[in-house]
Amino acid sequence: MGFLGFVLAIVALFLAFSGQAVEYAGLVIDTTTTIADTDANYICATLDWWPHDKCNYDHCPWGLASVMNLDLSHPFLANSVQAFKGLRLRIGGSLQDQVVYDVGNLNIPCHPFRKQEDGLFGFSHGCLHMDRWDELNGFFKKTGALVTFGLNALHGRQRGNKQQWGGKWDSSNARDFISYTVSKGYQIHSWEFGNELSGTGIGASVDADLYGKDAINLNALLDQLYKNIRPKPLLLAPGGFFDKAWFGKLLDVSGPSTVNALTHHIYNLGPGSDHNLVNKILNPEYLDGISHTFHDLTQTIQTNGPWASAWVGESGGAYNSGGHNVSNAFVNSFWYLDQLGMAAKYRTKVYCRQTLIGGNYGLLDTESFVPNPDYYGALLWHQLMGSGVLAVKSDASPYLRSYAHCTKDRAGVTLLLINLSSQTEFGVDIQSTTGLHLKRKVKKNSFTHRLKETFSWVGSKTEDETLLVEEYHLTPEDGNVKSRTVLLNGTPLQLTETGGIPNMLPALRNVNSAISIAPLSIKFIVFPNLNAPGCR
């Protein structure tokens, strides 16, 4: 029989007993033109204000991860941000509209957030000292972060009936804070106005007409304070859940070029306490549901404010701090990377993940600062997926998700494949509109033939060494989707001995070798030699 025959027999026997199915899919990548373009720094993560005693479902997952007390000197934190070479950080969250800044003529006591029964979200106002702001900006400069800061949009307003707040926004404290920031030479990429005050709001809401007028005032304030500074920071709003009428009114009232980007929030997996979270994440029909929001926001911008772009300003999957042992596990990457791909197709420029650290949904573990699986997925996206979004036509099962972009900072195309199925391996035929045709080179239902084709080139020299593809295959440790450890091409991704982010090297394959993706796994495939006129 020989060694290879023995290996093939064992693998075929295993597949037969495991009940694993193989399906075949055809993908056509349109490389002639892009259908959308993201920002070069599409990946973004948030830092939130929640204190240690923010708890949900008898679990308190925030620790010391607040903007107020996060250990900025921790080497794992700096290394994790620096690895992106330009990670966007959005400073904001639910308590944002209760933050005051200890600068200028602040006429209320400056103290940290405290439990307060009648306060928004059960907390009092909290105060940001300027020495802490100095420390934060030192960290931003050291790590090369691109900063979006969310301003308090309720300052000076009065609470009315139910959640509705009225009255004019008092900009004095924000003016003093921004003026201090400018005087220190701190680089802020964008200022965001308010958090989750749109529509019916979360905890509080403000009428869109009033919000639009206050956005005009904030824009004028930025014009004054950045009069001699270029580029002027962007103005983002409203940082809330999409409401078509409310968002449209905001654009109508504020007028051309006031609001540069509409920021909206997504928590489409529901509450973190839902025991059905994993099933939702692995259900393609459920994941597709959020596409209606992306579509409607795109239409609203085209109709009411074509000068503005769309950002996902905050998205954590499951709300109320995320799902314990789900949002920080490998399984969450199916939701996260799928939504990154979907959002990009709908012209989203930036996508901010809740959070960098804090809660159950942090890219980093709250206590150890060690990266969770989603961190590595985000970093691979940042390194491989360029700004240009390409259309992909597929005849595959909905359990095979596919997204294609121009490869970042070099020629070629990168394809992201996500297999949501727990039982089915997909063999993939890939074609492009410019002539590429990668056949699966396998007869249907012929395990042995496919395996021989795959094994035939392993360890041997290819006929043309330049015609290679790069594969980055992500799988959970021990096949457990709730694992906190992710494998890249079979090797666990772990920090180096000095706390550095490991190099994520691809497996190199002959361009003519069969392409497949195992059940419950994720794969980035880079085609560096693919002619893609739309990417030039």
C-alpha positions as CSV (number, residue, x, y, z in Angstrom):
1,M,0.0,0.0,0.0
2,G,2.8,2.5,0.9
3,F,2.8,5.2,3.4
4,L,0.7,7.7,1.4
5,G,-1.9,5.1,0.7
6,F,-2.0,4.2,4.4
7,V,-2.5,7.9,5.3
8,L,-5.3,8.3,2.7
9,A,-7.1,5.2,3.9
10,I,-6.9,6.4,7.6
11,V,-8.2,9.9,6.7
12,A,-11.0,8.5,4.5
13,L,-12.0,6.1,7.3
14,F,-12.1,9.0,9.7
15,L,-14.3,11.1,7.5
16,A,-16.7,8.2,7.0
17,F,-17.1,7.6,10.7
18,S,-17.3,11.3,11.6
19,G,-20.2,11.9,9.3
20,Q,-18.4,15.0,7.8
21,A,-19.9,16.0,4.5
22,V,-18.2,17.7,1.6
23,E,-20.0,20.3,-0.5
24,Y,-18.7,22.2,-3.5
25,A,-19.1,25.8,-4.3
26,G,-18.3,28.2,-7.1
27,L,-17.2,31.8,-6.4
28,V,-16.6,34.5,-9.0
29,I,-14.7,37.6,-7.9
30,D,-15.3,40.7,-10.0
31,T,-11.8,42.2,-10.2
32,T,-12.6,44.8,-12.8
33,T,-14.0,47.4,-10.3
34,T,-14.6,48.0,-6.7
35,I,-18.1,48.2,-5.3
36,A,-17.1,50.2,-2.2
37,D,-14.0,51.6,-0.4
38,T,-13.3,51.6,3.3
39,D,-10.9,53.8,5.1
40,A,-7.3,52.6,5.1
41,N,-7.7,52.2,8.9
42,Y,-11.1,50.5,8.8
43,I,-10.5,48.5,12.0
44,C,-11.3,50.5,15.2
45,A,-11.7,49.6,18.8
46,T,-13.3,51.4,21.7
47,L,-12.3,52.4,25.2
48,D,-15.3,52.9,27.5
49,W,-16.0,54.8,30.7
50,W,-17.7,52.0,32.7
51,P,-16.2,51.7,36.3
52,H,-15.4,48.4,38.0
53,D,-18.9,48.2,39.6
54,K,-20.8,48.1,36.3
55,C,-22.4,44.6,36.5
56,N,-24.8,42.6,34.4
57,Y,-26.4,39.3,35.2
58,D,-24.6,39.0,38.6
59,H,-21.3,39.3,36.7
60,C,-18.9,42.4,36.8
61,P,-16.6,42.1,33.8
62,W,-15.1,45.6,33.6
63,G,-12.4,45.5,36.2
64,L,-9.9,48.4,35.8
65,A,-10.6,48.9,32.1
66,S,-12.2,52.3,32.2
67,V,-10.8,55.4,30.4
68,M,-10.3,56.7,33.9
69,N,-8.1,53.9,35.4
70,L,-6.9,51.6,32.6
71,D,-3.2,50.7,33.2
72,L,-1.6,52.5,30.2
73,S,1.8,51.3,31.2
74,H,1.0,47.7,30.7
75,P,3.3,46.4,27.9
76,F,0.7,44.0,26.5
77,L,-1.7,47.0,25.9
78,A,0.9,49.1,24.1
79,N,2.1,46.1,22.0
80,S,-1.5,45.2,21.0
81,V,-2.2,48.7,19.7
82,Q,1.2,49.2,18.0
83,A,0.8,46.0,16.0
84,F,-1.8,47.7,13.9
85,K,0.5,50.7,13.0
86,G,-2.5,53.0,13.1
87,L,-5.3,51.5,15.1
88,R,-8.4,53.7,15.5
89,L,-9.5,54.2,19.1
90,R,-12.9,55.6,19.9
91,I,-13.3,57.0,23.4
92,G,-16.9,56.8,24.4
93,G,-19.8,54.8,25.6
94,S,-23.0,54.9,27.7
95,L,-21.6,57.2,30.4
96,Q,-20.1,59.6,27.8
97,D,-23.0,62.1,28.2
98,Q,-22.3,62.3,32.0
99,V,-18.6,63.1,31.6
100,V,-17.4,66.6,32.5
101,Y,-13.9,67.9,32.0
102,D,-11.8,69.4,34.8
103,V,-10.7,72.5,32.9
104,G,-11.7,76.1,32.7
105,N,-14.7,77.3,34.7
106,L,-16.2,73.9,35.7
107,N,-18.8,74.8,38.3
108,I,-19.6,71.3,39.6
109,P,-17.5,69.0,41.8
110,C,-14.9,66.9,40.0
111,H,-15.2,63.3,41.1
112,P,-15.2,59.8,39.6
113,F,-18.4,58.0,38.6
114,R,-20.4,56.9,41.6
115,K,-23.5,54.7,42.0
116,Q,-26.5,56.9,42.0
117,E,-30.0,55.4,41.9
118,D,-31.6,58.3,39.9
119,G,-28.7,58.8,37.6
120,L,-28.5,57.7,34.0
121,F,-27.6,54.0,34.0
122,G,-27.5,54.2,37.8
123,F,-24.4,56.4,37.9
124,S,-23.6,60.0,38.7
125,H,-21.6,62.3,36.5
126,G,-17.9,61.6,36.3
127,C,-15.0,63.9,35.8
128,L,-11.9,63.6,33.6
129,H,-8.9,65.3,35.1
130,M,-6.5,66.9,32.7
131,D,-3.5,65.0,34.1
132,R,-5.3,61.8,33.1
133,W,-6.0,63.3,29.7
134,D,-2.3,64.1,29.3
135,E,-1.5,60.4,30.2
136,L,-4.0,59.2,27.6
137,N,-2.5,61.3,24.9
138,G,1.0,60.2,25.8
139,F,-0.3,56.6,25.2
140,F,-2.0,57.6,21.9
141,K,1.2,59.2,20.6
142,K,3.4,56.3,21.7
143,T,1.2,53.7,20.0
144,G,0.3,55.6,16.9
145,A,-3.4,55.4,17.6
146,L,-5.9,57.5,15.6
147,V,-8.3,59.0,18.2
148,T,-12.0,59.7,18.1
149,F,-13.3,61.3,21.3
150,G,-17.0,61.3,22.2
151,L,-18.2,64.6,23.7
152,N,-21.0,65.0,26.3
153,A,-24.0,66.1,24.3
154,L,-26.4,66.4,27.3
155,H,-24.4,69.1,29.2
156,G,-26.8,71.9,30.0
157,R,-29.9,70.2,28.9
158,Q,-32.9,69.3,31.2
159,R,-34.6,65.9,31.5
160,G,-38.2,66.1,30.5
161,N,-40.9,63.4,30.3
162,K,-39.6,59.8,30.2
163,Q,-36.3,59.7,28.4
164,Q,-36.6,62.9,26.4
165,W,-34.1,65.7,27.2
166,G,-34.7,69.3,26.0
167,G,-33.0,72.6,26.0
168,K,-29.9,74.0,24.3
169,W,-26.6,72.2,24.6
170,D,-24.1,74.1,26.8
171,S,-20.9,74.0,24.9
172,S,-18.7,75.8,27.4
173,N,-17.1,72.8,29.1
174,A,-16.5,71.1,25.7
175,R,-15.0,74.4,24.4
176,D,-12.6,74.6,27.3
177,F,-11.6,70.9,26.9
178,I,-11.0,71.1,23.2
179,S,-9.1,74.4,23.6
180,Y,-6.9,72.7,26.2
181,T,-6.4,69.8,23.8
182,V,-5.4,72.1,20.9
183,S,-3.0,74.1,23.2
184,K,-1.2,70.9,24.1
185,G,-0.8,69.9,20.5
186,Y,-2.7,66.6,20.9
187,Q,-3.8,65.0,17.7
188,I,-7.5,64.1,17.6
189,H,-8.7,62.7,14.4
190,S,-12.4,63.3,15.1
191,W,-14.8,64.6,17.7
192,E,-18.1,62.6,18.1
193,F,-21.2,64.4,19.4
194,G,-23.2,62.3,21.9
195,N,-23.8,58.6,22.6
196,E,-27.1,56.7,21.9
197,L,-29.4,59.8,22.0
198,S,-30.9,59.2,18.6
199,G,-34.5,58.0,18.0
200,T,-36.0,56.8,21.3
201,G,-32.5,56.7,22.7
202,I,-30.9,54.4,25.3
203,G,-31.5,56.0,28.7
204,A,-31.9,59.4,27.1
205,S,-32.9,61.0,23.8
206,V,-32.8,64.3,22.1
207,D,-35.0,65.6,19.3
208,A,-33.2,65.4,15.9
209,D,-34.0,69.1,15.0
210,L,-32.4,70.3,18.3
211,Y,-29.5,67.8,17.8
212,G,-28.9,69.1,14.2
213,K,-28.7,72.8,15.4
214,D,-26.3,71.8,18.2
215,A,-24.1,70.0,15.6
216,I,-23.9,73.2,13.7
217,N,-22.8,75.0,16.8
218,L,-20.1,72.4,17.5
219,N,-18.9,72.6,13.9
220,A,-18.5,76.4,14.3
221,L,-16.6,75.8,17.6
222,L,-14.2,73.4,15.8
223,D,-13.7,75.9,13.0
224,Q,-12.7,78.6,15.6
225,L,-10.4,76.4,17.7
226,Y,-8.7,74.8,14.7
227,K,-8.6,77.9,12.6
228,N,-4.9,77.7,12.0
229,I,-4.6,73.9,12.1
230,R,-4.9,71.5,9.3
231,P,-6.3,69.0,8.9
232,K,-9.3,70.0,11.0
233,P,-10.7,67.0,12.9
234,L,-13.9,65.4,11.6
235,L,-17.2,65.9,13.3
236,L,-19.1,62.6,13.9
237,A,-22.7,62.1,15.1
238,P,-24.9,60.8,16.5
239,G,-23.3,57.6,17.9
240,G,-26.6,55.9,18.3
241,F,-28.9,53.2,17.0
242,F,-30.2,53.8,13.4
243,D,-33.6,55.4,13.1
244,K,-34.3,56.4,9.5
245,A,-36.4,59.4,10.1
246,W,-34.2,60.7,13.0
247,F,-31.0,60.3,11.0
248,G,-32.5,61.9,7.9
249,K,-33.7,64.9,9.9
250,L,-30.3,65.3,11.5
251,L,-28.7,65.6,8.1
252,D,-31.4,67.9,6.8
253,V,-31.1,70.3,9.7
254,S,-27.3,70.3,10.1
255,G,-26.8,70.8,6.4
256,P,-23.9,70.1,4.0
257,S,-20.5,69.2,5.4
258,T,-21.4,69.7,9.0
259,V,-21.5,66.1,10.0
260,N,-18.7,64.3,8.2
261,A,-19.7,60.8,9.2
262,L,-22.9,59.2,10.6
263,T,-22.0,56.9,13.4
264,H,-24.4,54.1,14.3
265,H,-24.3,51.3,16.9
266,I,-25.0,47.6,16.4
267,Y,-25.8,44.9,19.0
268,N,-27.7,42.5,16.8
269,L,-27.1,39.4,18.8
270,G,-29.3,40.6,21.7
271,P,-28.5,40.5,25.4
272,G,-25.4,38.9,26.7
273,S,-27.5,36.6,29.0
274,D,-29.1,34.9,26.0
275,H,-28.2,31.2,26.2
276,N,-28.8,31.0,22.4
277,L,-25.9,33.3,21.5
278,V,-23.8,30.6,19.8
279,N,-26.7,29.4,17.7
280,K,-27.4,32.9,16.6
281,I,-23.8,33.4,15.6
282,L,-23.7,30.2,13.5
283,N,-27.1,30.9,11.9
284,P,-26.5,32.6,8.5
285,E,-30.1,33.8,8.2
286,Y,-29.8,35.5,11.6
287,L,-26.5,37.2,10.6
288,D,-28.0,38.4,7.3
289,G,-30.7,40.3,9.3
290,I,-28.5,43.3,10.0
291,S,-28.0,43.9,6.2
292,H,-31.3,45.8,6.2
293,T,-29.8,48.4,8.6
294,F,-26.7,48.8,6.5
295,H,-28.9,49.2,3.3
296,D,-31.3,51.7,4.9
297,L,-28.4,53.8,6.3
298,T,-26.7,53.9,2.9
299,Q,-30.0,55.0,1.3
300,T,-30.5,57.7,4.0
301,I,-27.1,59.2,3.3
302,Q,-27.6,59.2,-0.5
303,T,-30.9,60.9,-0.1
304,N,-30.3,63.3,2.8
305,G,-26.6,63.9,3.1
306,P,-24.3,62.5,0.3
307,W,-21.4,64.5,1.8
308,A,-21.4,62.2,4.8
309,S,-19.9,58.7,5.2
310,A,-21.1,55.8,7.3
311,W,-19.2,54.5,10.4
312,V,-20.1,51.7,12.8
313,G,-19.2,53.7,15.9
314,E,-19.7,50.8,18.3
315,S,-20.5,47.2,17.9
316,G,-20.1,44.4,20.4
317,G,-22.4,41.7,19.1
318,A,-24.3,41.1,22.4
319,Y,-25.2,44.1,24.6
320,N,-24.9,44.5,28.4
321,S,-21.1,43.8,28.4
322,G,-21.3,40.9,25.9
323,G,-21.8,37.2,26.5
324,H,-19.7,35.5,29.2
325,N,-17.5,32.8,27.5
326,V,-18.9,33.6,24.1
327,S,-18.0,37.1,23.2
328,N,-14.4,36.5,24.2
329,A,-14.2,33.0,22.6
330,F,-13.3,31.8,19.1
331,V,-17.0,31.4,18.1
332,N,-17.5,35.2,18.3
333,S,-15.1,35.6,15.3
334,F,-17.7,34.1,13.0
335,W,-20.0,37.0,13.9
336,Y,-17.3,39.7,14.0
337,L,-15.5,38.9,10.7
338,D,-18.7,38.3,8.9
339,Q,-20.0,41.7,10.0
340,L,-16.7,43.4,9.1
341,G,-17.2,42.0,5.6
342,M,-20.9,42.9,5.3
343,A,-20.4,46.4,6.6
344,A,-17.6,47.1,4.1
345,K,-19.9,46.0,1.2
346,Y,-22.4,48.6,2.3
347,R,-19.8,51.5,2.1
348,T,-18.9,51.6,5.8
349,K,-15.7,53.5,6.1
350,V,-14.8,52.6,9.7
351,Y,-15.9,49.8,12.0
352,C,-15.4,50.3,15.8
353,R,-15.4,47.1,17.9
354,Q,-16.7,47.3,21.5
355,T,-14.1,47.1,23.1
356,L,-10.4,47.1,23.0
357,I,-10.5,46.0,26.6
358,G,-13.3,45.8,29.1
359,G,-16.5,43.7,29.4
360,N,-16.8,40.2,28.0
361,Y,-16.4,41.5,24.4
362,G,-12.9,43.0,24.7
363,L,-10.3,42.2,22.0
364,L,-8.0,41.9,25.1
365,D,-8.7,40.0,28.3
366,T,-9.7,42.5,31.0
367,E,-7.5,41.1,33.7
368,S,-4.4,39.7,31.8
369,F,-4.4,42.0,28.8
370,V,-3.8,38.8,26.7
371,P,-5.4,39.0,23.2
372,N,-8.7,37.1,22.8
373,P,-9.3,35.3,19.4
374,D,-11.1,38.2,17.8
375,Y,-8.0,40.3,18.3
376,Y,-6.1,38.1,15.8
377,G,-8.9,38.2,13.3
378,A,-9.0,42.0,13.5
379,L,-5.2,42.2,13.0
380,L,-5.3,39.8,10.0
381,W,-8.1,41.9,8.5
382,H,-6.0,45.0,9.0
383,Q,-2.9,43.5,7.5
384,L,-4.5,41.7,4.5
385,M,-7.8,43.4,3.5
386,G,-7.3,46.6,1.6
387,S,-9.7,49.5,1.1
388,G,-11.1,48.3,-2.2
389,V,-14.2,46.0,-1.8
390,L,-14.8,43.5,-4.6
391,A,-18.1,41.8,-5.5
392,V,-18.3,38.1,-5.0
393,K,-20.9,35.9,-6.7
394,S,-21.5,32.6,-5.0
395,D,-23.6,29.5,-5.6
396,A,-22.6,28.1,-2.2
397,S,-24.7,27.2,0.8
398,P,-25.5,30.2,3.0
399,Y,-23.2,28.6,5.6
400,L,-20.2,29.5,3.5
401,R,-19.6,33.2,3.7
402,S,-17.2,34.9,1.3
403,Y,-15.8,38.5,1.0
404,A,-13.1,39.8,-1.2
405,H,-10.9,43.0,-1.1
406,C,-8.0,44.3,-2.9
407,T,-4.9,43.1,-0.9
408,K,-3.6,45.8,1.4
409,D,-0.4,47.7,0.2
410,R,0.4,45.3,-2.6
411,A,-0.9,43.8,-5.7
412,G,-3.5,41.0,-5.7
413,V,-6.8,40.1,-4.1
414,T,-7.6,38.7,-0.6
415,L,-10.5,36.4,-0.1
416,L,-12.1,35.8,3.3
417,L,-14.0,32.5,3.7
418,I,-16.1,31.7,6.8
419,N,-17.5,28.3,7.3
420,L,-20.4,28.4,9.8
421,S,-21.3,24.7,9.3
422,S,-20.3,22.2,12.0
423,Q,-20.5,19.2,9.7
424,T,-19.6,20.3,6.2
425,E,-16.3,21.0,4.6
426,F,-16.5,23.1,1.4
427,G,-14.4,22.6,-1.7
428,V,-14.2,25.9,-3.6
429,D,-13.9,26.7,-7.3
430,I,-12.6,30.3,-7.6
431,Q,-12.9,32.3,-10.8
432,S,-12.2,36.0,-11.5
433,T,-13.6,38.2,-14.2
434,T,-10.1,38.7,-15.5
435,G,-9.4,35.0,-16.2
436,L,-8.3,33.2,-13.0
437,H,-9.9,29.8,-12.6
438,L,-8.8,27.8,-9.6
439,K,-10.5,24.4,-10.0
440,R,-11.0,22.2,-7.0
441,K,-9.5,19.3,-9.1
442,V,-11.7,16.7,-7.6
443,K,-14.6,14.5,-8.6
444,K,-17.7,15.0,-6.5
445,N,-17.9,12.5,-3.7
446,S,-14.4,11.3,-4.3
447,F,-12.5,11.8,-1.0
448,T,-9.5,9.8,-2.0
449,H,-8.9,11.6,-5.3
450,R,-9.1,15.0,-3.6
451,L,-6.7,14.0,-0.9
452,K,-4.2,12.7,-3.4
453,E,-4.3,16.0,-5.3
454,T,-3.7,17.8,-2.0
455,F,-0.9,15.6,-0.8
456,S,0.8,15.4,-4.2
457,W,2.6,18.7,-3.9
458,V,3.4,18.8,-0.2
459,G,7.1,19.1,0.3
460,S,7.9,19.3,-3.4
461,K,9.1,22.3,-5.4
462,T,6.4,24.0,-7.5
463,E,7.0,24.4,-11.2
464,D,6.8,28.2,-10.9
465,E,7.7,29.3,-7.4
466,T,6.1,32.8,-7.9
467,L,2.6,31.3,-8.4
468,L,1.8,30.8,-4.8
469,V,-1.2,31.7,-2.7
470,E,-1.0,32.5,1.0
471,E,-3.5,30.9,3.4
472,Y,-4.2,32.0,7.0
473,H,-6.5,29.3,8.4
474,L,-8.0,30.1,11.8
475,T,-9.4,27.2,13.9
476,P,-10.3,26.8,17.7
477,E,-8.0,24.8,20.0
478,D,-9.2,21.2,20.3
479,G,-12.1,22.0,17.9
480,N,-13.9,23.7,20.7
481,V,-15.6,26.9,19.4
482,K,-15.7,28.3,23.0
483,S,-12.0,28.1,23.3
484,R,-10.1,31.2,24.2
485,T,-7.1,30.0,22.0
486,V,-7.1,30.4,18.3
487,L,-4.8,28.4,16.0
488,L,-3.2,29.8,12.8
489,N,-2.5,27.0,10.3
490,G,-2.5,24.6,13.3
491,T,-0.2,26.6,15.6
492,P,-1.6,28.4,18.7
493,L,-1.3,32.2,18.5
494,Q,0.3,33.3,21.8
495,L,2.3,36.3,22.9
496,T,6.0,36.1,22.7
497,E,8.2,35.8,25.8
498,T,8.5,39.5,25.9
499,G,4.8,40.1,25.5
500,G,5.0,40.9,21.8
501,I,2.3,40.0,19.2
502,P,3.4,36.9,17.3
503,N,4.2,37.0,13.6
504,M,1.3,35.6,11.7
505,L,2.9,33.8,8.8
506,P,0.9,32.1,6.0
507,A,0.9,28.6,4.7
508,L,2.1,28.8,1.1
509,R,0.2,26.8,-1.5
510,N,0.7,26.1,-5.2
511,V,-1.8,28.3,-7.0
512,N,-3.2,25.2,-8.7
513,S,-3.8,23.2,-5.5
514,A,-7.3,22.5,-4.3
515,I,-8.9,25.1,-2.1
516,S,-11.2,24.0,0.8
517,I,-12.3,25.1,4.2
518,A,-12.9,22.9,7.2
519,P,-16.1,23.0,9.3
520,L,-16.3,25.8,11.8
521,S,-13.2,27.6,10.6
522,I,-12.1,30.8,9.0
523,K,-9.6,31.4,6.2
524,F,-8.0,34.4,4.6
525,I,-6.5,33.6,1.2
526,V,-4.2,36.0,-0.6
527,F,-3.7,35.7,-4.4
528,P,-0.7,38.0,-4.9
529,N,-0.5,37.3,-8.7
530,L,-4.1,37.9,-9.5
531,N,-4.7,40.6,-12.1
532,A,-7.2,43.0,-10.6
533,P,-7.7,46.2,-12.7
534,G,-10.2,47.5,-10.2
535,C,-7.4,47.6,-7.5
536,R,-5.0,49.9,-9.3
